[in-house]
């Protein structure tokens, strides 16, 4: 029968010495680090694997607290977890970084349990396993998952920006994806459609007989090729309306080349080329101002970033907020507010190069992307130009309006290398400017004429304490 002293002879009898003729402790044969401590956590014994892991000799470890080798970054939470385990008389298990005698960091999985097999003082036996390789693989997996998520998000933004409806199915003919145009044409939201049979969402009939047509997704899967929808097809929407459509379907393959589903691309056949072009324009532009929308901004940013890297240039990003726009809406009405935004959009557009991107980011916020600038001063110069253009009086439905902007500037690569990083920096800078723009009453004015003329400014709307 194997006894406690067979595994840990030095811990069972400190006077014993393992050596020639006395055999090798079984624990020293194991590749797993093993440590025996007393009730206070002080080392009574360590095996060879544990000594190799920590870089300390057995004699050096004797009497030291087991936590002395834990990396300072993990020490606090490890001890807290240990104390909770002791109070609850539960096994101790945690993952932490271990600091070796040479200063290296090793990720370990640490287990400890109370010794109850007639061991001296009923101390603890610890097992310590090197999991550095596992941690490296885990970090690589998380990075790959993040990249995959970003790629998926970018693909969804792209599909939502095109003018055609896109709908995909799995091998069982159930809807697995649809873009915004598909939602509009079918009448189903994405949440409603996912998981439903294709026939229920994409209900297509013959225009003459009103008999259901062949399932294009099933045909594409079975033939493993692109198929066209039959002529004179009508899509019956969720509310019963009928739309003449044109479409095609293609099989979806996985990375091994096997068919895993199908994708259907369709559009309203009643639309002329001009109408289709307008839909594509609206997918990329803000309807009120005609400027690019958020989706288009991110797409243009990626293009500008590639050029900047290729030509070793910088980019500038301006985050613009129209001060006191809420007061304009409250006092002059939302129709006038819309005209003010459209007028400001025109001022922004003529203040930059045709190769730059002006985007309505949301509400009274705008973003200007300056591609391939030689130095940061160019971005600040454009900001000054825009600020001066906005300050020039403009007449909006008889009201003489002078605008004030708060503009934050960020520069690639100094302030970040992604759109989100540069937007965050520019947004923070804009709010600092907005704080400075809050001047004493009477110093920040927007004038308008009640008489309907641009020169009569006898009636002044004081926006000095208004909200932006």
N, C-alpha and C positions, 0 to 999 in steps of 0.2 A: 504494500500500500504506500502511495506517495504521501509524504508528510509536508507540512509547511516548511520545515527546515531543508527539505530536498530542493525546493524552489528558491528560497531566500535564506541560505545558511547564515550569512552575516547578520541579517536582521533578527533571526531567531536566537543566535548566540554570538554576540559581538566579539567574544574571545576566540571563536573558531576562525581558522584561516584556511581558505580553499587553496590548495596547492598540489604538488606532486603526491600522488598516492591517495589523495582525498577526493578526487573526482572534480568535475566541473559542475557548478549549479545549473540546473535545467533552465533557469531563467536566462542564463548567458547564451544559451543555444538559440533562443528565440530572436527573430528579427525585430520584434516590437519592443520599444522602450518601456522598461518596468521600473517603478520606483515604489519603495515602501517607506511610509512616514508614520510617526507617532500621532497621538490624538491632536497634538498642536500643529501638525503639518511639517515637522522637521524630519529631514531625511535620515532613515536608518540604513537604507540599502538602495543601490541602483545597479541595474545590470549593464552589460557591455554596450548594448544597443542604445540605451539612454545616455550613457557617457559619450558615445560617438556623436549622438544627436546634439548634445549641448556643448561639447568640446571641453567639458570639465572631467577631471578624474574622479574615481569613486571616493578617494580620501577628501578631495576638495568639496564634494557634495555633502558628505556626512555632516549632519547638524544644521545644514542650511534649510530654509523654508522652501517648499516646492515652488512657490510663486515667485521666487527671486529671479528666475530665468524668464519670466513672462515679460514680453515687450511692454514698455511703459504706456504705449498707446492702448493696450488691451488690459492692463493690470487691474484698473479699477472695476471694470464690469466683470472680469473673471473672478475676483475676490468676492464681489457681491453675489454672483451666482453660486460660488462655493459655500458661502454662509447660509444662503437659502436652502441649499441641499442638505447641509448639516442639521439645520433646525428642523427640517421636514424628514430627516433620516431617509433621504432618497439618494439614489446613485447620482454622481456628479458627471456631467457630460457637457463639454463646450469645445468650440473651435477658437483658437487664439494664435497670435504670433509669438514665437519663442526667440529670445535673443541669445545667440551662442557666445562662447568666450571670445571668439574672434570678431564679434560685432555683426555677424551675418543674421539675417532674419529668416526664420523657418516657420511656415504655417503647420500647426499640429492639431490633432484631435485628441483631447485629454479626457480620459475616463478615470473615475476613482470610486471605490466602494469600501465599506467598512469591513475590516477583517474580523470574523467571528469564530474562526476555527481554532480556538485555544491559542491564538497568537498573543504575544506579549503586549499588554496595555491596549489591546483591541485598537490598533492603529488603522491605517488605510493602505490599500494597494492601488497604485496608479498605473494605467497603461497610457503611453504617449506614442501616437502614430504620426509620422511625417506625411502631410497631405499637400505638400507644395505643388506637386504635379497636378493634382486634382484642382487646386485653386487656380493654377494657370489655365487649365482647360475651362474652368468655370468662367473666368474673365473673358476668355476668347469666345465662349458661347454667348455671354451677355452682349459682347460687342457685336457679334454676328446678328443676334436678335434685334439689337437697336438699329443696325444698318438695314436689315430686312424690313423693319417697321417703317423706317424713313422712306425706303424705296416703294413700299406699298402705299404710303400716304401720298408720295409724289405721283404715283400712277393713278390714284383715285382723283387727285386734283386735275390731272391731265384729262382723264375721261369725263370729268364733270365740266370741262371747259370746251369740249368739242360740240359741234352743232347737231350731230347725229345721236340717236338713241342707241344705247349699248346695253345688252342684257345677256347674261351667261347662265348656263345650267350645269349641273353635275351629270354623271352617267345615268342617273335614275330619272332625269328629266325634271328635276326640281330647280327652281330659281336660286342661284347662288350670288348674283350681283346684278344691279341695275344702276345706271347713272341718272343724273337729274332730268335730262331730256326724256329718258324712258319713263320716269315718274310722271312727267307732264303728259306724255302721249297716252300712256295706259290708264292713268288715273290712280294707280297704286303707289303708295310710298314705299321706299326701300325696305323699311321695317315690316310693312305688311306683306311684301312680296317674297322676301327671303324664306325659302323652305316650301313655298307653294308649288304645285305642279305647273309647268310652263303653260299648259293649255288654259289654266284658270286666269293667268295674268296676261299672257300673249294669245288672246283668243282671236284667231284670224279665220275669216270665212270668204268664200267666193262671192264676188260682187253681184253675180247674176243669180246663182242658185242659192246663195246663203248657206251652202253646205260647208262644214269645216274643211280647211285645206290640210295637206300633209304637214306634219310637224317638221319644220326646217332643221331644228337642232338634232332630232333623231336621224334625219337623212344625212346630215353632215357627219355625225358620229359613225353611222353604219358604213358610209362610203369613204370616210377618212379624207374628205375633200371639201372644197368650198362649193356651196349650192346656192342658187338664186331662188327667191320666193316666186311662186306662180303668179302669172299676170292677173290683173283685176282683183287684187286682194284687198280686203277690208279688215281693219283692226277694230274689234268691238271693245270699247273702253269699259271701265268699271261702272260708269253711270249709264251705259247702253248706247252711247253715241258711236257712230261709225266713221272711221277715218281711212281714206285711201292711202296705202303705204307701199313703199318699195323697200326690199331688204335683201340681205344675204346672210348666210350662216357658215361658220367654219369650225372645224374641230379644234379643241384645246389639247395640247400635248404636255406631258410632264417632262422632266429633264432626261428621262430614259426613252422618250419618244412614244410612250404609250398614250392613247387617247383617254382623257379623264373628264371630258365634258365638251361643251360647245358654246360659242359666242354668236349672238345675233346682232347685227347692226341694221337699223332701219330708220326711215324718216317719213314725214308726211309728204306724200306725192303731190299734194295740191300746191305745195310751195313752189314759187318760181325761183329761179337762180338768185334773183335780187333779194327775195325774202329769206332764202337760206343764208345768203351772205350776211344779211342783217342779224339773223340769229347767231351766226358765228361771231359777229362783231359784239353783240350784247353779252356773249359768253366771256368776252375778254375786256369789256369796257363798262364803266358806270353809266347808267342810262341818263342821269340828270346832267352830268358835266361832260360826258364824252371822254373822260380820262380813262386810263387803264384801271382795272379793278385789282383786288388783292391777288387773285389767281394769276393774272397776267404779270403782276409785279414779280412774283416769285419765279415765274418762267423767264422773264427778262433778266432778273438778277443772275440766274444760273448762266445765261448766255454771256452777260457782261463779265461775270467772274472768270469764265473760261478765257475770254479775250484778255482780261487784265493779267492773268497768270501767264498766258502765252507771250504777251508783249512786255511783261515785267512792269506793268503800270499799276496805279492806285485807282480806287473808286471812292466817290463821295456819296454820302446818304444824308438827306435833309428830312427831318421830321417836323412838319409844319402844323401849327394849331392856330385857328382863327380866334383871337381873343374876343370875349364878350358876345359870342354868336347867340347864346341863349337870350340875351337882352334884345337882339335884333328880332328874333322870332316872337318874343313876348310882346314887344312894342309895335313892330311893323307888320307882323303876321308871317306865317310860314311860306306863303307864296313869294313874298319879298325876300325872305330868307333863302329860298331856292334860287332866286335870281342873283342874289349876292354870291352864293356858292359858284354858280355858273360863271359869273363875271370874274371871280377870283381864279377859277380854273383857266380862263383865257389869259389872265395876267401871268400865271405860272407857265403856261405853255409857251408864251412868246419870250420868256426870260431865260430859256434853256436852249441847248442845241437840239436839232431834230433827232440826233442819235441818243439823247437822254430819255429817261422814262419818268413821266409824271403820273402819279397814281392817287386816286381818292381812296384813302385807307379806311375811312369810315366817318360818318357824321361830318364834323368840321375839321377833320384831320386829313392831311395830305402827305405824301412821301414823294421825294424827288431822288432819282438814282442817276448820278453823274458817272458815266462810264469812261474809263481810261483817262484819268487826270494825271498830270505830271507831279503835282505836289498838293498838300492839304490846303494851301492858301487859295487854290482855285475853288474849292468847295465853299470856303467862307466868302469869297468874292461873289459867287452866285447867290448865296444867302442874302448878302447885302443888296444885290440887284433885285431880288424878289421882294425884299422888305420895302425898298423904295418904290417899286411898281405898285405894291398893294396900298401904300400910303397916298398915292395919287388919287384925288377925288374921282369918283365915278357916279354917274346918275342912274339910279334904279327906280323906274316908275315914278319919276319926279322927285325922288329923294336923293340928296347929295350925300354920298356915303364915303367916309374915309376909314380904311381898315387898318388894324394893327395886328401883326403876326408875332407869334413866339416860335422861333426856329432853333432846333437842336441839330448839331452836325456830328457825324461820325465818319471815319475814313478807314477803308480797307487798305492794308491789313493791320494798321496800327491799333484799331479798336475791335477787331474781330475778323473772322474769315467766313462767317455764315450770315445769311440774311437776318436770322433771329437775333444773333449777337449784335450786329450793327444797328438793328432797329431798337434794341433795348438800350444801347448806349445813347443813341440820338434822342430817344424818348426821354431819358433821364435828363439829358442836357436841355431839352425843350422845356421841361418843367422848371428847371433852374432859371431859365430866361423868363418864363411866365411869372415866376415869383418877383423877379426884378421889374417886370412890367406893371405890377400893381402899384400905381402911383397915387399921390394925394388927389382928392376929389377935384375935378375940373381940369385935370391935366391930360386926360385921355378921353377924347370926344369923338363921337360920330355925329355929323350934322345931317339934317334933312330939312327940306323946305315944304311947309304945309301948303304954300301957294302953288306948288307944282313947278316952280322954276329952280334952276340950278344955282342961281346967284343969291336968292333970298335965304339967308341963314339966320334969320331973327329967331327962329324956333330951334333950339339945340337939345338933342337927347344926350344926357350925361350918362356914359357907360362906365365911369370910373369905378365902381364897386360891383359891376355886373359879373355874372358867371360866364365862363367860356364854354 
